[in-house]
Amino acid sequence: MDIRKLTLPVILVLTFFSSGFSTPTNAADLKYTYVEGRYFVNIGMDVENGDGFVLSASYKLQYDIFVTGGLAKLEADDSEVESQIISGGLGYIYSLNNNWNADAKLSFVKVENDFPKGKDDDDTGYQIETGVRGLLKPELELQAHITYTDTFLATTALVFSADYYLKPNISAGTSFGIDGDGGSFTLGAKYYF
């Protein structure tokens, strides 16, 4: 493993985490305990188009800490390569003001690719994500995150999302992400506890 790949992500996470463990807990009225399901579409420039689903969950612990986990099942349109991505991690919430939080997350990621002729290609790595999450209106939540993933090839993505609260514990929304290989689009819903 080339240590130079780790330098920038480690600096970003350490800077974020060292900026304030003494802040008040989640001043913005945002919930970090939820389950989520999304339909995912990959819009490739250098890679194939594909689609699938993503299931994820988050649980807020004490002291602005949360744990996350996820499962994604994706299929490429032309080559019929099926991918399964399993992740689990730990995150930190930093209150910016009454409506906005910054957060950061470090996750373990396992990728399994199944090719049509029986060949498998698996890899494990990590993912670092940091960004902001806030309420534009009481019923409209916006997010912007940058994600660095180190599996197979290192990739960095920028993801914007919006969720509309249908009820206090249910929201539906969409996201758009872009990286060096193309983009992605999701539609989904969250149930908050």
VENJOUR-V980092 format. One record per residue. N is the residue number from 1. RES is the residue in three letters. PHI is phi as a letter, one per 20 degrees, with the letter a starting at -180 (999 if undefined). Layout:
N/RES/PHI
N/RES/PHI
This chain:
1/MET/999
2/ASP/e
3/ILE/f
4/ARG/f
5/LYS/f
6/LEU/e
7/THR/g
8/LEU/f
9/PRO/g
10/VAL/f
11/ILE/f
12/LEU/f
13/VAL/f
14/LEU/f
15/THR/f
16/PHE/f
17/PHE/f
18/SER/e
19/SER/e
20/GLY/r
21/PHE/f
22/SER/e
23/THR/f
24/PRO/f
25/THR/f
26/ASN/l
27/ALA/f
28/ALA/f
29/ASP/e
30/LEU/d
31/LYS/e
32/TYR/d
33/THR/d
34/TYR/a
35/VAL/d
36/GLU/b
37/GLY/c
38/ARG/b
39/TYR/e
40/PHE/d
41/VAL/c
42/ASN/e
43/ILE/d
44/GLY/e
45/MET/d
46/ASP/e
47/VAL/c
48/GLU/f
49/ASN/f
50/GLY/a
51/ASP/b
52/GLY/r
53/PHE/c
54/VAL/c
55/LEU/d
56/SER/b
57/ALA/b
58/SER/c
59/TYR/c
60/LYS/e
61/LEU/e
62/GLN/e
63/TYR/l
64/ASP/m
65/ILE/d
66/PHE/c
67/VAL/d
68/THR/c
69/GLY/b
70/GLY/b
71/LEU/c
72/ALA/c
73/LYS/c
74/LEU/c
75/GLU/c
76/ALA/f
77/ASP/f
78/ASP/e
79/SER/e
80/GLU/m
81/VAL/f
82/GLU/d
83/SER/c
84/GLN/c
85/ILE/c
86/ILE/d
87/SER/c
88/GLY/b
89/GLY/a
90/LEU/c
91/GLY/c
92/TYR/c
93/ILE/d
94/TYR/c
95/SER/f
96/LEU/e
97/ASN/a
98/ASN/f
99/ASN/d
100/TRP/c
101/ASN/c
102/ALA/d
103/ASP/b
104/ALA/c
105/LYS/b
106/LEU/c
107/SER/c
108/PHE/e
109/VAL/c
110/LYS/c
111/VAL/d
112/GLU/c
113/ASN/d
114/ASP/d
115/PHE/e
116/PRO/g
117/LYS/e
118/GLY/n
119/LYS/f
120/ASP/d
121/ASP/b
122/ASP/d
123/ASP/b
124/THR/c
125/GLY/a
126/TYR/c
127/GLN/c
128/ILE/d
129/GLU/c
130/THR/b
131/GLY/r
132/VAL/c
133/ARG/b
134/GLY/b
135/LEU/d
136/LEU/f
137/LYS/c
138/PRO/g
139/GLU/d
140/LEU/c
141/GLU/d
142/LEU/d
143/GLN/c
144/ALA/b
145/HIS/c
146/ILE/d
147/THR/c
148/TYR/d
149/THR/c
150/ASP/d
151/THR/c
152/PHE/l
153/LEU/d
154/ALA/f
155/THR/c
156/THR/c
157/ALA/c
158/LEU/d
159/VAL/c
160/PHE/d
161/SER/b
162/ALA/c
163/ASP/c
164/TYR/d
165/TYR/e
166/LEU/f
167/LYS/b
168/PRO/g
169/ASN/d
170/ILE/c
171/SER/c
172/ALA/c
173/GLY/a
174/THR/c
175/SER/b
176/PHE/c
177/GLY/c
178/ILE/c
179/ASP/b
180/GLY/f
181/ASP/e
182/GLY/q
183/GLY/b
184/SER/b
185/PHE/c
186/THR/c
187/LEU/c
188/GLY/a
189/ALA/b
190/LYS/c
191/TYR/d
192/TYR/e
193/PHE/d
